[in-house]
Amino acid sequence: MKVKLWMCASLVGVVGVGVGAAAEVQATPSTAKSTILAQAKVAPIDISAHNRTVDGKRWRAELETRGLTDGYVVDNQFLPGQSTGWHSHPGPSLIFVVSGSVTNYDSNAPGCAGVTYPAGTSFIDAGGKDMHMLRDDGNVAAETIAVQFIPNGQPRRIDVPVVPDGCRP
């Protein structure tokens, strides 16, 4: 499996959110508990790892950043029904589901359809212009750990003041 993450500070822009009629629904603020476990400046990275699995299959991973990066490890804890609220990130996040399950509602999906991830799975939030919301739609508490790469000096999280157009989660 080939994984490539490209970040370039010059390509990261401000996420614009259109504000229309006064009848627009306001986004739900975050009700989940978020704790930054680690934060550090990360020098430019250019890693290309090649290997073979124990059964001989080829494996490769690539990670490249351009410019200084702010790295974060974030623990998110959700009670049933709690969410992160609609938001975006200027860089990518790798999210591990530690317990329970979370549903990721993404502005790039038709109707912002959600995808549910149970404990023991992971997913990528590419960051950039997409907006998303994680919510515990189950009946037990959930926890995620996110590893984030954010262009230096940029906000880690950008709250979205309104539910993205066409979203119905």
C-alpha positions, 0 to 999 in steps of 0.5 A, a space after each residue: 500500500 502506498 501512502 503519500 502525504 504532501 504538505 506545502 505551506 504555500 498551498 495552504 489557504 484560508 478555508 472559506 465558508 459561504 454565509 447565506 440566508 439567515 435561515 441557515 442552521 448553526 453548526 453544533 459546537 464540539 461537545 467531545 473532550 479533546 486533550 493534546 498529548 504531545 506537540 512539537 515542531 517537526 523539521 522538514 521530512 522526506 521519508 521513503 521506506 521500502 520493505 517486504 512483509 514476512 510473506 514477501 509482499 512489497 510494502 512502501 510508505 512515503 511522507 514528505 513535508 516542505 517547511 516547518 510543521 507543527 506536529 500534534 498527538 490528540 486524544 478525543 473522548 466521546 460520550 454517546 451523542 457527543 461530536 467534534 462539531 463541524 471543523 477543518 484542519 489545514 493539514 492531514 490527520 491520521 485517526 486511530 479509533 481506540 474504543 467504541 466507534 465514531 462516524 466521520 461526516 465529511 463535506 466531500 461526501 454526497 449529503 455529507 454521508 457518514 462512515 462509521 469506524 469501529 475500535 481497531 480501525 483508522 482513517 485519514 482526514 486529508 485536511 485542506 478545504 474539506 470540513 468534517 465532524 466526528 460523532 459517537 452515534 453508538 451507545 457506548 463511549 468512544 475514543 480516538 487518537 489523532 496524529 496531525 501535521 499542520 503547517 507551522 504557525 497555522 491553527 490546528 483546528 478551524 471551527 466552521 460557523 455553519 453546517 456545510 451546504 447540502 449536509 443532513 447528518 
